[in-house]
Amino acid sequence: MNPIVTVQEAVTAFADFVEPTTAELDAIERELPVILADVDLIDAQIIALNHAPNEVDTRRVRRAFGRVLEERRALANRTPGTSTAGGAA
């Protein structure tokens, strides 16, 4: 039987490097409106799935999707020359 050994030393040896850099935090802050718009879209889709879809749900999802597209366009226009993950924006 093999004893279970923790890898605490191996994991914590690089703890200083785990923190995000200032550039990474700035990138997250720039992308935050897109992230929040995506969350709103997912919320609208979940609400529509919880019951029989109606006109209000359709409008809510369409409005949320439009906001996602607007935020992605705004992000692309604010940061020229940089590519987004996945190449879609």
C-alpha positions as CSV (number, residue, x, y, z in Angstrom):
1,M,0.0,0.0,0.0
2,N,1.3,3.4,-0.9
3,P,1.1,6.2,1.7
4,I,-0.6,9.4,0.7
5,V,1.8,12.2,0.6
6,T,0.8,15.9,0.4
7,V,2.4,18.1,-2.2
8,Q,2.1,21.2,-0.1
9,E,5.7,22.2,-0.5
10,A,5.6,21.8,-4.3
11,V,2.3,23.8,-4.5
12,T,3.3,26.6,-2.2
13,A,6.8,26.9,-3.6
14,F,5.4,29.0,-6.5
15,A,2.8,30.9,-4.4
16,D,4.4,34.2,-5.3
17,F,3.9,33.6,-9.0
18,V,0.3,32.7,-8.7
19,E,-1.0,36.2,-8.2
20,P,-2.2,38.0,-11.3
21,T,0.1,40.7,-12.7
22,T,-1.0,44.3,-13.0
23,A,-1.4,43.9,-16.8
24,E,-3.6,40.9,-16.3
25,L,-5.8,42.8,-13.8
26,D,-6.0,45.7,-16.2
27,A,-7.1,43.3,-19.0
28,I,-9.8,41.9,-16.8
29,E,-11.0,45.4,-15.9
30,R,-11.2,46.3,-19.6
31,E,-13.2,43.2,-20.4
32,L,-15.5,43.5,-17.3
33,P,-18.4,45.1,-19.2
34,V,-18.3,42.2,-21.7
35,I,-18.2,39.6,-18.9
36,L,-21.2,41.3,-17.1
37,A,-23.2,41.4,-20.4
38,D,-22.5,37.7,-20.9
39,V,-23.7,37.0,-17.4
40,D,-26.9,39.0,-18.1
41,L,-27.5,37.0,-21.3
42,I,-27.0,33.7,-19.5
43,D,-29.5,34.9,-16.8
44,A,-32.1,35.8,-19.4
45,Q,-31.6,32.4,-21.1
46,I,-32.0,30.6,-17.7
47,I,-35.2,32.5,-17.0
48,A,-36.6,31.5,-20.4
49,L,-35.8,27.9,-19.8
50,N,-37.6,27.7,-16.4
51,H,-41.1,28.0,-18.0
52,A,-42.8,28.1,-21.3
53,P,-41.2,30.9,-23.4
54,N,-43.3,34.0,-24.0
55,E,-42.9,37.3,-25.7
56,V,-41.2,38.9,-22.6
57,D,-38.6,36.2,-22.5
58,T,-37.9,36.6,-26.2
59,R,-37.4,40.3,-25.8
60,R,-35.2,39.9,-22.7
61,V,-32.9,37.4,-24.4
62,R,-32.7,39.5,-27.6
63,R,-31.9,42.7,-25.6
64,A,-29.3,40.9,-23.5
65,F,-27.7,39.5,-26.7
66,G,-27.7,42.9,-28.3
67,R,-25.9,44.3,-25.2
68,V,-23.3,41.5,-25.5
69,L,-22.6,42.5,-29.1
70,E,-22.4,46.2,-28.2
71,E,-19.9,45.6,-25.4
72,R,-17.8,43.3,-27.6
73,R,-17.8,46.0,-30.3
74,A,-16.9,48.6,-27.8
75,L,-14.0,46.5,-26.4
76,A,-12.7,45.8,-29.9
77,N,-12.8,49.6,-30.6
78,R,-11.1,50.5,-27.3
79,T,-8.2,48.1,-27.7
80,P,-7.0,48.2,-31.4
81,G,-4.2,45.8,-32.3
82,T,-4.9,43.2,-29.6
83,S,-6.6,40.0,-30.3
84,T,-9.3,38.4,-28.1
85,A,-9.2,34.8,-26.8
86,G,-10.8,32.7,-29.5
87,G,-10.5,35.4,-32.1
88,A,-14.2,36.4,-31.9
89,A,-15.2,39.9,-31.0
